[in-house]
């Protein structure tokens, strides 16, 4: 059932605009964390790193997690209002939803442990021994989100331009659905329980994101 409040073109456009604004903030900060901040932390001395964790990271994470929240909420409204059921849109939406859940259920809770540990150590106390494990979990989920962000943007942007991606998902073959969503959920499971592997380096996660985009596109196009 379409959402009556969004039938006017102007209101629908406003929601789409808010969706884009929030998405730019979210993905921009995701790439900042993975491509810039993480590389800096590898070279920074202990005091500089501690200062950044206590003063810079919490501010960036605030915009990061709320950018994710508003991207998710406006996206759900747009999906409901427009009854978008194209295969490409659904793939992009599933990737985006998993990324949103990773932010709020994995990255943010574990980063809070890391930040609290840095604050405690800076005040003269003992660092939380759980901080190292929490940082690893947050880092793996963040790398997985970076991996997902590349195909997510591809499918969201191209679904209205490539006819094959606009095919209703209900018309897709069972094999295609199994392969496409099987790959996505297998990578998500790895993002929760596995290792970064080839995604450890910046170049590696970019290459893997491009490869994933190709694999998912071929899964839709050929199967």
N, CA, C and O of each residue as an XYZ file, in Angstrom:
892
protein
N       0.847     -1.195      0.000
C       0.000      0.000      0.000
C       0.880      1.242      0.000
O       1.781      1.358      0.831
N       0.631      2.183     -0.929
C       1.459      3.365     -1.030
C       1.191      4.302      0.141
O       0.092      4.330      0.694
N       2.214      5.068      0.507
C       2.059      6.033      1.579
C       1.489      7.319      0.997
O       2.138      7.987      0.191
N       0.267      7.664      1.413
C      -0.448      8.795      0.812
C       0.299     10.112      0.994
O       0.235     10.983      0.126
N       1.000     10.268      2.107
C       1.667     11.532      2.389
C       2.779     11.849      1.398
O       3.180     13.005      1.257
N       3.273     10.830      0.718
C       4.391     11.065     -0.194
C       3.966     11.032     -1.653
O       4.807     10.845     -2.533
N       2.700     11.208     -1.925
C       2.257     11.181     -3.308
C       2.613     12.463     -4.051
O       2.769     12.449     -5.273
N       2.744     13.575     -3.321
C       3.148     14.818     -3.965
C       4.617     14.753     -4.353
O       5.446     14.273     -3.580
N       4.938     15.229     -5.533
C       6.309     15.158     -6.011
C       7.278     15.938     -5.138
O       8.407     15.499     -4.917
N       6.841     17.111     -4.632
C       7.720     17.948     -3.822
C       8.111     17.266     -2.527
O       9.284     17.274     -2.155
N       7.145     16.672     -1.829
C       7.437     15.999     -0.568
C       8.291     14.769     -0.796
O       9.200     14.490     -0.015
N       8.008     14.034     -1.853
C       8.820     12.862     -2.179
C      10.254     13.273     -2.462
O      11.197     12.600     -2.048
N      10.411     14.389     -3.174
C      11.762     14.866     -3.472
C      12.491     15.279     -2.201
O      13.688     15.023     -2.069
N      11.781     15.923     -1.251
C      12.413     16.317      0.004
C      12.948     15.102      0.756
O      14.058     15.135      1.287
N      12.154     14.030      0.800
C      12.625     12.819      1.465
C      13.837     12.241      0.751
O      14.773     11.766      1.394
N      13.823     12.281     -0.577
C      14.968     11.781     -1.330
C      16.197     12.645     -1.068
O      17.310     12.133     -0.948
N      15.990     13.958     -0.980
C      17.098     14.874     -0.699
C      17.676     14.607      0.689
O      18.894     14.523      0.849
N      16.805     14.472      1.696
C      17.277     14.153      3.044
C      18.021     12.817      3.058
O      19.019     12.655      3.760
N      17.524     11.875      2.279
C      18.169     10.569      2.172
C      19.591     10.718      1.628
O      20.525     10.104      2.143
N      19.746     11.527      0.598
C      21.058     11.754      0.004
C      21.980     12.512      0.955
O      23.156     12.170      1.081
N      21.451     13.547      1.628
C      22.274     14.305      2.566
C      22.807     13.416      3.683
O      23.996     13.435      3.999
N      21.904     12.636      4.274
C      22.321     11.749      5.363
C      23.285     10.690      4.856
O      24.247     10.340      5.540
N      23.026     10.172      3.641
C      23.893      9.153      3.077
C      25.293      9.657      2.796
O      26.270      8.940      3.014
N      25.398     10.899      2.310
C      26.724     11.483      2.062
C      27.500     11.608      3.370
O      28.690     11.297      3.424
N      26.816     12.070      4.433
C      27.472     12.182      5.736
C      27.929     10.817      6.236
O      29.047     10.671      6.729
N      27.064      9.825      6.108
C      27.371      8.482      6.606
C      28.523      7.842      5.839
O      29.524      7.446      6.436
N      28.388      7.740      4.529
C      29.406      7.050      3.747
C      30.709      7.848      3.711
O      31.797      7.273      3.693
N      30.591      9.179      3.701
C      31.802      9.999      3.741
C      32.619      9.733      4.990
O      33.842      9.606      4.920
N      31.951      9.647      6.139
C      32.669      9.369      7.384
C      33.147      7.920      7.440
O      34.211      7.641      7.993
N      32.373      7.002      6.875
C      32.825      5.611      6.799
C      34.155      5.530      6.055
O      35.082      4.856      6.505
N      34.246      6.209      4.929
C      35.486      6.186      4.148
C      36.603      6.954      4.854
O      37.775      6.590      4.756
N      36.229      8.020      5.565
C      37.243      8.734      6.361
C      37.857      7.807      7.405
O      39.078      7.739      7.541
N      37.000      7.090      8.145
C      37.509      6.180      9.172
C      38.444      5.136      8.568
O      39.498      4.842      9.132
N      38.058      4.574      7.413
C      38.801      3.459      6.845
C      39.990      3.876      5.992
O      41.018      3.199      5.989
N      39.860      4.986      5.268
C      40.921      5.373      4.343
C      41.898      6.389      4.926
O      43.033      6.492      4.460
N      41.468      7.145      5.947
C      42.307      8.220      6.479
C      42.680      7.973      7.946
O      43.856      7.825      8.279
N      41.662      7.932      8.816
C      41.948      7.819     10.245
C      42.684      6.536     10.595
O      43.653      6.560     11.353
N      42.230      5.422     10.049
C      42.882      4.144     10.357
C      44.338      4.125      9.949
O      45.178      3.591     10.673
N      44.652      4.704      8.789
C      46.040      4.747      8.332
C      46.869      5.683      9.205
O      48.046      5.422      9.454
N      46.258      6.769      9.669
C      46.963      7.683     10.575
C      47.287      6.993     11.901
O      48.389      7.136     12.430
N      46.318      6.246     12.432
C      46.533      5.572     13.708
C      47.683      4.565     13.642
O      48.342      4.303     14.648
N      47.918      4.010     12.468
C      49.027      3.060     12.330
C      50.385      3.727     12.535
O      51.349      3.068     12.924
N      50.464      5.038     12.273
C      51.733      5.757     12.348
C      51.826      6.688     13.546
O      52.925      7.104     13.911
N      50.701      7.026     14.165
C      50.687      8.007     15.256
C      51.327      7.444     16.514
O      51.277      6.239     16.763
N      51.936      8.332     17.312
C      52.465      7.899     18.600
C      51.304      7.714     19.578
O      50.182      8.147     19.317
N      51.590      7.070     20.697
C      50.537      6.674     21.638
C      49.745      7.861     22.159
O      48.521      7.781     22.273
N      50.424      8.972     22.482
C      49.724     10.116     23.050
C      48.808     10.788     22.022
O      47.694     11.203     22.343
N      49.294     10.887     20.786
C      48.469     11.493     19.729
C      47.254     10.632     19.429
O      46.151     11.139     19.226
N      47.472      9.325     19.403
C      46.367      8.407     19.143
C      45.332      8.475     20.250
O      44.131      8.491     19.982
N      45.797      8.517     21.508
C      44.885      8.591     22.644
C      44.081      9.891     22.610
O      42.881      9.893     22.884
N      44.737     10.974     22.277
C      44.050     12.266     22.206
C      42.976     12.253     21.126
O      41.881     12.777     21.329
N      43.288     11.655     19.981
C      42.318     11.584     18.888
C      41.130     10.698     19.260
O      39.985     11.026     18.946
N      41.400      9.586     19.922
C      40.323      8.674     20.323
C      39.381      9.352     21.298
O      38.172      9.128     21.253
N      39.920     10.176     22.176
C      39.096     10.814     23.205
C      38.370     12.058     22.700
O      37.274     12.359     23.173
N      38.960     12.790     21.745
C      38.407     14.087     21.365
C      37.840     14.144     19.952
O      36.842     14.823     19.713
N      38.463     13.441     19.022
C      38.027     13.496     17.628
C      37.043     12.382     17.292
O      35.989     12.631     16.706
N      37.389     11.160     17.662
C      36.582      9.998     17.287
C      35.136     10.095     17.778
O      34.228      9.804     17.000
N      34.872     10.492     19.041
C      33.466     10.576     19.477
C      32.650     11.555     18.645
O      31.485     11.291     18.348
N      33.245     12.680     18.265
C      32.521     13.648     17.440
C      32.207     13.066     16.066
O      31.090     13.196     15.566
N      33.207     12.420     15.459
C      32.991     11.818     14.139
C      31.967     10.689     14.208
O      31.149     10.532     13.302
N      32.015      9.905     15.284
C      31.073      8.799     15.421
C      29.642      9.289     15.625
O      28.697      8.605     15.232
N      29.470     10.463     16.233
C      28.117     11.006     16.403
C      27.489     11.269     15.043
O      26.369     10.831     14.780
N      28.196     11.976     14.185
C      27.683     12.246     12.843
C      27.544     10.963     12.036
O      26.620     10.816     11.236
N      28.463     10.047     12.253
C      28.474      8.769     11.525
C      27.234      7.950     11.832
O      26.539      7.505     10.919
N      26.956      7.749     13.100
C      25.839      6.860     13.450
C      24.491      7.507     13.166
O      23.554      6.811     12.773
N      24.362      8.836     13.355
C      23.084      9.478     13.069
C      22.892      9.687     11.572
O      21.761      9.726     11.088
N      23.992      9.821     10.839
C      23.872      9.812      9.384
C      23.323      8.475      8.911
O      22.476      8.424      8.020
N      23.810      7.395      9.511
C      23.302      6.062      9.182
C      21.824      5.935      9.535
O      21.039      5.383      8.764
N      21.452      6.448     10.704
C      20.063      6.350     11.156
C      19.111      7.064     10.198
O      18.098      6.494      9.792
N      19.427      8.301      9.835
C      18.522      9.059      8.968
C      18.553      8.558      7.531
O      17.554      8.671      6.820
N      19.678      8.007      7.093
C      19.699      7.362      5.779
C      18.758      6.168      5.773
O      17.996      5.973      4.826
N      18.813      5.376      6.825
C      17.961      4.199      6.937
C      16.480      4.585      6.999
O      15.664      4.027      6.266
N      16.136      5.526      7.859
C      14.731      5.893      8.046
C      14.128      6.495      6.776
O      13.027      6.117      6.376
N      14.833      7.419      6.146
C      14.308      8.015      4.918
C      14.264      6.994      3.798
O      13.370      7.038      2.953
N      15.217      6.077      3.782
C      15.211      5.029      2.758
C      14.014      4.112      2.894
O      13.399      3.741      1.894
N      13.674      3.742      4.124
C      12.507      2.888      4.361
C      11.235      3.597      3.922
O      10.358      2.983      3.313
N      11.130      4.883      4.227
C       9.950      5.648      3.810
C       9.846      5.682      2.286
O       8.766      5.477      1.732
N      10.962      5.938      1.610
C      10.949      6.005      0.144
C      10.601      4.660     -0.475
O       9.854      4.599     -1.451
N      11.132      3.596      0.081
C      10.805      2.268     -0.435
C       9.322      1.980     -0.302
O       8.701      1.454     -1.226
N       8.751      2.327      0.852
C       7.331      2.085      1.069
C       6.442      2.945      0.196
O       5.414      2.486     -0.303
N       6.844      4.205      0.011
C       6.023      5.133     -0.757
C       6.019      4.811     -2.238
O       4.986      4.920     -2.899
N       7.175      4.414     -2.765
C       7.305      4.191     -4.204
C       7.085      2.739     -4.611
O       7.044      2.421     -5.799
N       6.945      1.862     -3.624
C       6.785      0.424     -3.899
C       7.885     -0.070     -4.851
O       7.623     -0.762     -5.835
N       9.109      0.308     -4.521
C      10.239     -0.076     -5.358
C      10.563     -1.544     -5.125
O      10.923     -1.935     -4.015
N      10.439     -2.340     -6.150
C      10.718     -3.763     -5.999
C      11.703     -4.260     -7.049
O      11.834     -5.465     -7.261
N      12.397     -3.334     -7.706
C      13.402     -3.747     -8.678
C      14.512     -4.532     -8.010
O      14.861     -4.278     -6.857
N      15.065     -5.490     -8.744
C      16.108     -6.358     -8.182
C      17.293     -5.521     -7.690
O      17.798     -5.741     -6.589
N      17.735     -4.555     -8.517
C      18.880     -3.731     -8.136
C      18.634     -2.938     -6.871
O      19.494     -2.878     -5.992
N      17.457     -2.325     -6.774
C      17.117     -1.553     -5.580
C      17.099     -2.446     -4.355
O      17.575     -2.048     -3.292
N      16.553     -3.659     -4.491
C      16.470     -4.553     -3.343
C      17.850     -5.001     -2.881
O      18.100     -5.113     -1.681
N      18.753     -5.259     -3.836
C      20.124     -5.620     -3.456
C      20.778     -4.454     -2.715
O      21.392     -4.645     -1.666
N      20.643     -3.236     -3.272
C      21.207     -2.073     -2.605
C      20.599     -1.839     -1.237
O      21.303     -1.471     -0.296
N      19.284     -2.052     -1.118
C      18.605     -1.848      0.158
C      19.071     -2.849      1.208
O      19.299     -2.483      2.361
N      19.213     -4.107      0.813
C      19.688     -5.125      1.766
C      21.093     -4.801      2.243
O      21.389     -4.918      3.432
N      21.957     -4.394      1.326
C      23.317     -3.996      1.712
C      23.269     -2.817      2.683
O      23.982     -2.806      3.687
N      22.426     -1.823      2.381
C      22.321     -0.661      3.248
C      21.780     -0.998      4.622
O      22.252     -0.461      5.624
N      20.801     -1.876      4.682
C      20.231     -2.270      5.976
C      21.268     -3.012      6.823
O      21.383     -2.763      8.023
N      22.009     -3.910      6.210
C      23.061     -4.619      6.942
C      24.124     -3.643      7.447
O      24.612     -3.774      8.570
N      24.476     -2.671      6.615
C      25.450     -1.666      7.032
C      24.926     -0.861      8.215
O      25.664     -0.590      9.162
N      23.651     -0.479      8.159
C      23.032      0.261      9.263
C      23.074     -0.556     10.556
O      23.432     -0.035     11.612
N      22.709     -1.829     10.469
C      22.733     -2.686     11.656
C      24.152     -2.850     12.192
O      24.354     -2.890     13.405
N      25.122     -2.944     11.308
C      26.518     -3.042     11.746
C      26.940     -1.799     12.527
O      27.665     -1.892     13.518
N      26.478     -0.634     12.069
C      26.835      0.613     12.753
C      26.296      0.615     14.176
O      27.040      0.865     15.124
N      25.010      0.340     14.328
C      24.358      0.513     15.621
C      24.524     -0.681     16.565
O      24.483     -0.513     17.783
N      24.708     -1.870     16.021
C      24.782     -3.061     16.867
C      26.194     -3.587     17.073
O      26.433     -4.371     17.991
N      27.133     -3.167     16.231
C      28.503     -3.676     16.346
C      29.515     -2.547     16.502
O      30.241     -2.496     17.495
N      29.566     -1.648     15.536
C      30.612     -0.627     15.537
C      30.484      0.320     16.728
O      31.440      0.503     17.481
N      29.310      0.919     16.901
C      29.145      1.894     17.976
C      29.294      1.270     19.364
O      30.023      1.837     20.178
N      28.657      0.148     19.693
C      28.851     -0.424     21.027
C      30.319     -0.746     21.335
O      30.784     -0.521     22.453
N      31.036     -1.264     20.354
C      32.443     -1.598     20.601
C      33.334     -0.363     20.648
O      34.304     -0.324     21.405
N      33.010      0.643     19.845
C      33.792      1.873     19.917
C      33.607      2.572     21.255
O      34.531      3.225     21.740
N      32.437      2.449     21.855
C      32.227      3.042     23.180
C      33.184      2.435     24.199
O      33.679      3.136     25.082
N      33.444      1.142     24.080
C      34.390      0.480     24.988
C      35.787      1.031     24.777
O      36.509      1.289     25.740
N      36.171      1.211     23.521
C      37.506      1.729     23.191
C      37.670      3.150     23.713
O      38.699      3.480     24.303
N      36.667      3.991     23.501
C      36.739      5.386     23.949
C      36.801      5.454     25.475
O      37.600      6.210     26.028
N      35.970      4.677     26.153
C      35.963      4.678     27.620
C      37.307      4.212     28.168
O      37.782      4.738     29.174
N      37.917      3.237     27.519
C      39.227      2.750     27.946
C      40.289      3.835     27.798
O      41.125      4.013     28.684
N      40.257      4.566     26.676
C      41.222      5.650     26.454
C      41.043      6.763     27.482
O      42.023      7.326     27.968
N      39.791      7.080     27.812
C      39.514      8.091     28.832
C      40.052      7.661     30.197
O      40.634      8.461     30.929
N      39.851      6.412     30.518
C      40.308      5.883     31.805
C      41.824      5.913     31.896
O      42.381      6.303     32.922
N      42.494      5.502     30.822
C      43.953      5.503     30.809
C      44.505      6.923     30.886
O      45.501      7.165     31.568
N      43.863      7.864     30.191
C      44.320      9.252     30.210
C      44.174      9.869     31.597
O      44.917     10.784     31.951
N      43.217      9.372     32.386
C      43.001      9.878     33.741
C      43.904      9.206     34.761
O      43.811      9.485     35.957
N      44.770      8.327     34.296
C      45.715      7.671     35.192
C      45.335      6.273     35.597
O      46.053      5.643     36.374
N      44.237      5.771     35.099
C      43.804      4.426     35.446
C      44.348      3.379     34.491
O      45.166      3.684     33.623
N      43.897      2.157     34.652
C      44.306      1.057     33.794
C      43.376      0.955     32.589
O      42.158      1.081     32.718
N      43.959      0.728     31.433
C      43.154      0.540     30.231
C      42.315     -0.722     30.363
O      42.736     -1.696     30.988
N      41.142     -0.700     29.778
C      40.238     -1.854     29.804
C      40.826     -2.958     28.923
O      41.046     -2.739     27.732
N      41.084     -4.136     29.489
C      41.644     -5.226     28.679
C      40.723     -5.677     27.552
O      41.172     -6.320     26.603
N      39.431     -5.343     27.650
C      38.480     -5.720     26.598
C      38.538     -4.778     25.407
O      37.931     -5.045     24.370
N      39.272     -3.670     25.553
C      39.289     -2.659     24.497
C      39.899     -3.180     23.205
O      39.417     -2.860     22.119
N      40.952     -3.977     23.313
C      41.614     -4.482     22.106
C      40.674     -5.367     21.297
O      40.612     -5.254     20.072
N      39.944     -6.245     21.977
C      38.987     -7.099     21.284
C      37.835     -6.299     20.695
O      37.367     -6.589     19.594
N      37.377     -5.281     21.440
C      36.294     -4.433     20.946
C      36.725     -3.666     19.704
O      35.952     -3.511     18.759
N      37.968     -3.185     19.713
C      38.487     -2.466     18.556
C      38.550     -3.373     17.336
O      38.246     -2.945     16.222
N      38.943     -4.627     17.544
C      38.999     -5.582     16.443
C      37.618     -5.855     15.855
O      37.467     -5.929     14.635
N      36.610     -6.005     16.712
C      35.248     -6.256     16.226
C      34.712     -5.054     15.461
O      34.112     -5.199     14.396
N      34.935     -3.865     16.016
C      34.473     -2.652     15.335
C      35.188     -2.478     14.005
O      34.576     -2.082     13.012
N      36.489     -2.776     13.984
C      37.258     -2.629     12.755
C      36.811     -3.577     11.666
O      36.733     -3.193     10.499
N      36.517     -4.812     12.033
C      36.058     -5.797     11.052
C      34.699     -5.398     10.478
O      34.484     -5.492      9.269
N      33.786     -4.956     11.338
C      32.471     -4.525     10.871
C      32.587     -3.285      9.991
O      31.859     -3.145      9.008
N      33.498     -2.390     10.343
C      33.694     -1.176      9.561
C      34.279     -1.501      8.185
O      33.884     -0.905      7.183
N      35.224     -2.449      8.139
C      35.783     -2.874      6.852
C      34.702     -3.542      5.997
O      34.658     -3.354      4.781
N      33.835     -4.319      6.643
C      32.740     -4.966      5.911
C      31.784     -3.925      5.352
O      31.317     -4.058      4.221
N      31.488     -2.893      6.128
C      30.638     -1.824      5.627
C      31.276     -1.097      4.451
O      30.588     -0.712      3.505
N      32.587     -0.911      4.511
C      33.286     -0.278      3.394
C      33.191     -1.159      2.153
O      32.966     -0.665      1.047
N      33.362     -2.457      2.343
C      33.202     -3.412      1.243
C      31.806     -3.306      0.642
O      31.661     -3.239     -0.578
N      30.777     -3.289      1.490
C      29.386     -3.239      1.026
C      29.036     -1.897      0.384
O      28.188     -1.841     -0.507
N      29.679     -0.824      0.827
C      29.297      0.502      0.351
C      29.495      0.662     -1.154
O      28.750      1.404     -1.795
N      30.480     -0.015     -1.726
C      30.770      0.142     -3.155
C      29.656     -0.451     -4.017
O      29.139      0.255     -4.883
N      29.259     -1.720     -3.825
C      28.117     -2.227     -4.599
C      26.798     -1.570     -4.200
O      25.913     -1.417     -5.041
N      26.649     -1.184     -2.942
C      25.414     -0.530     -2.520
C      25.178      0.749     -3.324
O      24.074      0.984     -3.816
N      26.213      1.567     -3.454
C      26.086      2.801     -4.225
C      25.849      2.507     -5.702
O      25.091      3.212     -6.368
N      26.494      1.472     -6.204
C      26.305      1.099     -7.618
C      24.850      0.728     -7.889
O      24.249      1.234     -8.837
N      24.286     -0.140     -7.075
C      22.922     -0.614     -7.325
C      21.885      0.465     -7.043
O      20.871      0.535     -7.737
N      22.114      1.297     -6.052
C      21.166      2.373     -5.780
C      21.157      3.395     -6.917
O      20.102      3.903     -7.294
N      22.331      3.690     -7.455
C      22.437      4.726     -8.481
C      22.059      4.234     -9.870
O      21.532      5.004    -10.673
N      22.318      2.960    -10.167
C      22.149      2.474    -11.539
C      20.823      1.771    -11.785
O      20.482      1.483    -12.933
N      20.073      1.490    -10.729
C      18.867      0.678    -10.903
C      17.823      1.351    -11.789
O      17.010      0.671    -12.416
N      17.841      2.689    -11.844
C      16.869      3.381    -12.699
C      17.403      3.597    -14.114
O      16.675      4.068    -14.987
N      18.670      3.252    -14.341
C      19.274      3.459    -15.650
C      19.528      2.159    -16.406
O      19.588      2.154    -17.636
N      19.676      1.070    -15.682
C      19.923     -0.228    -16.307
C      18.647     -1.064    -16.196
O      18.227     -1.440    -15.102
N      18.044     -1.344    -17.345
C      16.735     -2.003    -17.354
C      16.753     -3.343    -16.637
O      15.784     -3.701    -15.966
N      17.856     -4.095    -16.772
C      17.907     -5.425    -16.174
C      17.868     -5.360    -14.644
O      17.462     -6.325    -13.997
N      18.286     -4.235    -14.063
C      18.257     -4.094    -12.615
C      16.891     -3.654    -12.105
O      16.618     -3.734    -10.908
N      16.029     -3.187    -13.015
C      14.690     -2.763    -12.634
C      13.683     -3.903    -12.660
O      12.529     -3.720    -12.273
N      14.112     -5.084    -13.117
C      13.231     -6.251    -13.132
C      12.758     -6.556    -11.708
O      13.583     -6.607    -10.796
N      11.459     -6.760    -11.490
C      10.977     -7.085    -10.138
C      11.701     -8.285     -9.546
O      11.924     -9.287    -10.225
N      12.057     -8.174     -8.301
C      12.815     -9.240     -7.661
C      12.027    -10.547     -7.657
O      12.618    -11.626     -7.639
N      10.696    -10.458     -7.675
C       9.870    -11.663     -7.692
C      10.016    -12.433     -8.997
O       9.678    -13.614     -9.065
N      10.519    -11.768    -10.032
C      10.710    -12.442    -11.315
C      12.092    -13.066    -11.463
O      12.382    -13.720    -12.465
N      12.940    -12.862    -10.462
C      14.293    -13.411    -10.535
C      14.264    -14.916    -10.323
O      13.367    -15.450     -9.670
N      15.256    -15.587    -10.882
C      15.341    -17.039    -10.713
C      15.769    -17.380     -9.290
O      16.420    -16.584     -8.613
N      15.393    -18.562     -8.857
C      15.784    -19.021     -7.519
C      17.307    -19.085     -7.405
O      17.876    -18.726     -6.375
N      17.961    -19.546     -8.475
C      19.419    -19.645     -8.452
C      20.059    -18.275     -8.266
O      21.001    -18.123     -7.487
N      19.550    -17.288     -8.977
C      20.089    -15.934     -8.851
C      19.924    -15.411     -7.436
O      20.862    -14.848     -6.870
N      18.747    -15.589     -6.857
C      18.503    -15.118     -5.499
C      19.433    -15.803     -4.498
O      19.968    -15.164     -3.592
N      19.616    -17.115     -4.675
C      20.486    -17.864     -3.760
C      21.919    -17.362     -3.854
O      22.575    -17.151     -2.834
N      22.404    -17.169     -5.077
C      23.794    -16.742     -5.271
C      23.996    -15.318     -4.759
O      24.910    -15.061     -3.976
N      23.144    -14.397     -5.200
C      23.330    -12.986     -4.854
C      23.206    -12.758     -3.349
O      24.103    -12.186     -2.730
N      22.107    -13.200     -2.767
C      21.914    -12.946     -1.343
C      22.742    -13.889     -0.476
O      23.066    -13.564      0.666
N      23.083    -15.057     -1.020
C      23.979    -15.954     -0.304
C      25.354    -15.345     -0.126
O      25.942    -15.432      0.952
N      25.875    -14.724     -1.184
C      27.182    -14.057     -1.112
C      27.132    -12.916     -0.095
O      28.036    -12.764      0.727
N      26.070    -12.123     -0.162
C      25.954    -10.976      0.750
C      25.920    -11.422      2.205
O      26.639    -10.869      3.037
N      25.097    -12.413      2.521
C      24.966    -12.830      3.923
C      26.188    -13.617      4.405
O      26.503    -13.604      5.595
N      26.872    -14.294      3.492
C      28.119    -14.956      3.878
C      29.175    -13.921      4.265
O      29.908    -14.113      5.235
N      29.252    -12.831      3.511
C      30.201    -11.766      3.830
C      29.813    -11.048      5.117
O      30.682    -10.640      5.888
N      28.516    -10.892      5.351
C      28.073    -10.290      6.600
C      28.439    -11.177      7.784
O      28.873    -10.673      8.820
N      28.269    -12.481      7.646
C      28.666    -13.400      8.717
C      30.159    -13.282      8.989
O      30.587    -13.266     10.143
N      30.948    -13.198      7.926
C      32.387    -13.011      8.107
C      32.668    -11.697      8.821
O      33.592    -11.611      9.631
N      31.868    -10.668      8.522
C      32.056     -9.377      9.175
C      31.760     -9.393     10.662
O      32.187     -8.503     11.398
N      31.033    -10.400     11.100
C      30.717    -10.540     12.527
C      31.638    -11.524     13.239
O      31.973    -11.341     14.409
N      32.043    -12.569     12.522
C      32.767    -13.657     13.182
C      34.120    -14.000     12.551
O      34.883    -14.785     13.114
N      34.420    -13.413     11.378
C      35.601    -13.841     10.645
C      36.793    -12.920     10.774
O      37.097    -12.426     11.859
N      37.473    -12.691      9.653
C      38.683    -11.869      9.636
C      38.620    -10.908      8.449
O      37.839    -11.097      7.517
N      39.461     -9.874      8.506
C      39.456     -8.902      7.416
C      40.083     -9.475      6.144
O      39.691     -9.090      5.043
N      41.055    -10.394      6.278
C      41.655    -11.029      5.100
C      42.150    -10.006      4.096
O      42.893     -9.097      4.466
N      41.756    -10.131      2.822
C      42.221     -9.184      1.801
C      41.682     -7.770      1.992
O      42.130     -6.846      1.313
N      40.728     -7.586      2.907
C      40.205     -6.246      3.174
C      41.058     -5.475      4.176
O      40.734     -4.335      4.511
N      42.146     -6.080      4.660
C      42.959     -5.445      5.688
C      43.536     -4.117      5.223
O      43.557     -3.150      5.983
N      44.004     -4.062      3.976
C      44.578     -2.826      3.444
C      43.502     -1.995      2.755
O      42.459     -2.514      2.357
N      43.771     -0.704      2.622
C      42.842      0.180      1.920
C      42.675     -0.269      0.480
O      41.556     -0.358     -0.024
N      43.788     -0.551     -0.181
C      43.715     -1.008     -1.570
C      42.936     -2.312     -1.663
O      42.167     -2.515     -2.602
N      43.132     -3.188     -0.697
C      42.458     -4.477     -0.722
C      40.955     -4.354     -0.597
O      40.224     -5.026     -1.324
N      40.466     -3.505      0.315
C      39.017     -3.391      0.501
C      38.371     -2.710     -0.701
O      37.235     -3.032     -1.049
N      39.071     -1.777     -1.338
C      38.540     -1.147     -2.545
C      38.433     -2.171     -3.668
O      37.408     -2.258     -4.345
N      39.497     -2.944     -3.861
C      39.475     -3.971     -4.913
C      38.387     -5.007     -4.644
O      37.682     -5.423     -5.562
N      38.252     -5.423     -3.385
C      37.237     -6.406     -3.050
C      35.829     -5.836     -3.246
O      34.918     -6.558     -3.651
N      35.650     -4.549     -2.961
C      34.352     -3.916     -3.172
C      33.979     -3.879     -4.645
O      32.827     -4.122     -5.006
N      34.953     -3.575     -5.496
C      34.704     -3.571     -6.942
C      34.415     -4.980     -7.443
O      33.542     -5.180     -8.288
N      35.158     -5.961     -6.914
C      34.924     -7.350     -7.302
C      33.544     -7.818     -6.855
O      32.848     -8.506     -7.601
N      33.150     -7.451     -5.654
C      31.826     -7.826     -5.160
C      30.735     -7.213     -6.030
O      29.732     -7.866     -6.321
N      30.924     -5.975     -6.441
C      29.963     -5.324     -7.330
C      29.794     -6.126     -8.613
O      28.673     -6.350     -9.070
N      30.907     -6.554     -9.190
C      30.864     -7.331    -10.428
C      30.174     -8.669    -10.212
O      29.349     -9.082    -11.027
N      30.506     -9.349     -9.119
C      29.912    -10.660     -8.830
C      28.394    -10.539     -8.668
O      27.643    -11.339     -9.226
N      27.952     -9.548     -7.912
C      26.511     -9.375     -7.699
C      25.805     -8.978     -8.987
O      24.699     -9.444     -9.258
N      26.431     -8.127     -9.777
C      25.819     -7.723    -11.054
C      25.685     -8.921    -11.990
O      24.645     -9.102    -12.624
N      26.727     -9.735    -12.079
C      26.662    -10.918    -12.934
C      25.650    -11.934    -12.402
O      25.017    -12.655    -13.173
N      25.508    -11.980    -11.078
C      24.503    -12.865    -10.491
C      23.102    -12.470    -10.891
O      22.230    -13.326    -11.033
N      22.876    -11.176    -11.074
C      21.579    -10.689    -11.522
C      21.440    -10.848    -13.035
O      20.398    -11.287    -13.523
N      22.473    -10.496    -13.765
C      22.420    -10.437    -15.216
C      22.404    -11.817    -15.877
O      21.678    -12.037    -16.846
N      23.203    -12.741    -15.350
C      23.393    -14.027    -16.029
C      22.549    -15.165    -15.471
O      22.269    -16.136    -16.173
N      22.143    -15.047    -14.211
C      21.434    -16.164    -13.600
C      19.924    -15.940    -13.553
O      19.188    -16.797    -13.065
